[in-house]
Amino acid sequence: MHANIRQAIHRAAQAHDLPRDLIAAMVQVESAGDPWAVRAEPGYRWLWNVERGAPTQAREPDGFPAPDRVSPSTEYWGQKHSWGLMQIMGAVAREHGYQSPYFTTLCEPDVGLRYGCKLLIALYDRHHAHYGWEGVVSAYNSGRPDSRRGAAYAEKVRHAGGL
């Protein structure tokens, strides 16, 4: 992993009081340290209505609420992509306060790490007491602390040195 990426991980972990090795392992598993990693996830259903500040399950991009200067289709499909080092979903970044009109800035290491860490903290607060870090990491990937897919992801993070 490039030294600049390692430094960004260190800054993000320190700023959010999270284990640096965990963040580094998640970055390795999610993007192999490539800040420009982008993945379309067309089946992702939990989108964020930026006008209401609330979740939505919109099924069509037509008329989807979007920030100024952004077409509804661009916002809709941007929310259905994972972005950057921690592969944060566009919708999840919106839910956690991401306000840039375009999702591409999530590929800037400090920005993407900030929103990935915000999600990790929220999941920690929700799941750590009952499921530990493994459940938190599982939920990061699958949305649930106890899913089979999430457990397989947590095992990858463990193998990368994070758990």
C-alpha positions in Angstrom: 0.0 0.0 0.0 1.3 3.4 -0.9 2.8 5.6 1.9 0.3 8.4 1.3 -2.6 5.9 1.7 -1.1 4.5 4.9 -0.7 8.1 6.3 -4.4 8.8 5.4 -5.5 5.7 7.2 -3.5 6.7 10.2 -5.0 10.2 10.3 -8.6 8.8 9.9 -8.1 6.1 12.5 -6.7 8.6 15.0 -9.4 11.3 14.2 -12.2 8.8 14.8 -10.5 6.9 17.6 -10.7 3.6 15.7 -8.0 0.8 15.5 -5.6 1.7 12.7 -5.0 -2.0 11.8 -8.7 -2.5 11.4 -9.1 0.4 9.0 -6.0 -0.7 7.1 -7.3 -4.3 6.8 -10.7 -3.1 5.6 -9.1 -0.9 3.0 -7.0 -3.8 1.8 -10.1 -6.1 1.6 -12.4 -3.4 0.1 -10.2 -1.7 -2.5 -6.7 -3.2 -2.3 -5.6 0.3 -1.4 -6.8 1.9 -4.6 -8.6 5.2 -3.8 -10.2 5.2 -7.3 -12.0 1.9 -6.8 -15.6 2.2 -7.8 -18.2 -0.6 -8.0 -21.7 -0.5 -9.3 -24.2 -2.2 -7.1 -27.5 -2.0 -9.0 -29.4 -4.2 -6.6 -28.7 -2.0 -3.6 -32.1 -0.9 -2.3 -31.6 1.5 0.6 -31.2 4.9 -0.9 -31.2 8.3 0.8 -33.7 11.1 0.1 -31.6 14.2 0.3 -34.6 16.5 0.4 -36.2 14.8 3.4 -33.0 13.6 5.0 -34.5 10.1 5.3 -34.2 6.7 3.8 -36.2 5.7 0.7 -36.6 2.6 -1.5 -37.0 4.4 -4.8 -37.1 2.0 -7.7 -36.6 4.5 -10.6 -34.2 7.3 -11.1 -36.9 9.6 -12.7 -37.7 12.3 -10.2 -35.3 11.1 -7.6 -34.4 14.0 -5.2 -30.9 15.3 -6.1 -28.6 18.1 -4.9 -28.4 21.3 -7.0 -26.6 20.8 -10.4 -27.1 17.1 -10.3 -29.6 15.2 -12.4 -31.9 12.7 -10.6 -30.4 9.9 -12.6 -26.9 10.8 -11.6 -27.8 11.0 -7.9 -29.8 7.7 -8.0 -27.1 5.7 -9.7 -24.3 7.4 -7.6 -26.0 6.2 -4.5 -26.0 2.7 -5.9 -22.2 2.7 -6.2 -19.5 2.0 -3.6 -16.6 4.5 -3.7 -13.0 4.8 -2.7 -10.7 3.1 -0.2 -13.5 1.8 2.1 -16.0 1.3 -0.7 -18.6 3.4 1.1 -22.0 3.3 -0.6 -23.1 6.7 -2.0 -26.4 6.4 -0.2 -24.7 5.6 3.1 -22.3 8.6 2.7 -25.4 10.8 2.1 -27.0 9.3 5.3 -23.9 10.3 7.2 -23.8 13.9 6.0 -21.9 13.8 2.7 -23.1 16.9 0.9 -20.8 17.2 -2.2 -23.0 17.2 -5.3 -20.9 14.5 -6.9 -19.8 11.2 -5.4 -16.3 11.3 -7.0 -14.8 13.1 -4.1 -15.4 10.0 -2.0 -12.4 8.7 -4.0 -10.2 11.3 -2.3 -8.5 9.3 0.5 -9.3 11.6 3.4 -12.9 12.1 2.3 -13.7 8.4 1.7 -12.0 7.3 4.9 -13.9 10.0 6.9 -17.3 8.6 5.7 -16.2 5.0 6.0 -15.1 5.7 9.6 -18.4 7.5 10.4 -20.3 4.4 9.3 -18.0 2.1 11.3 -18.6 4.3 14.5 -22.4 4.1 13.9 -22.2 0.4 13.6 -20.0 0.1 16.6 -22.5 2.0 18.7 -25.3 -0.2 17.4 -23.7 -3.6 17.5 -20.5 -3.9 19.5 -22.0 -4.6 22.9 -23.7 -7.8 21.6 -21.6 -8.9 18.7 -18.1 -7.4 19.2 -15.9 -6.1 16.4 -16.7 -9.1 14.2 -20.3 -8.2 14.2 -19.5 -4.5 13.5 -17.3 -5.5 10.6 -19.9 -8.0 9.4 -22.6 -5.2 9.4 -20.2 -2.9 7.5 -20.3 -5.3 4.6 -23.8 -6.9 4.8 -25.9 -4.5 6.9 -26.3 -7.2 9.6 -24.0 -8.2 12.4 -24.9 -11.8 12.2 -25.2 -12.6 8.4 -23.2 -15.5 6.8 -22.0 -13.1 4.1 -20.8 -10.6 6.7 -19.1 -13.3 8.7 -17.1 -14.3 5.5 -16.2 -10.6 5.1 -15.1 -10.4 8.7 -12.9 -13.4 8.2 -11.2 -11.7 5.2 -10.6 -8.6 7.4 -9.1 -10.9 10.1 -6.8 -12.5 7.6 -5.7 -9.1 6.4 -4.7 -8.3 10.0 -7.6 -6.2 11.2 -9.4 -8.4 13.8 
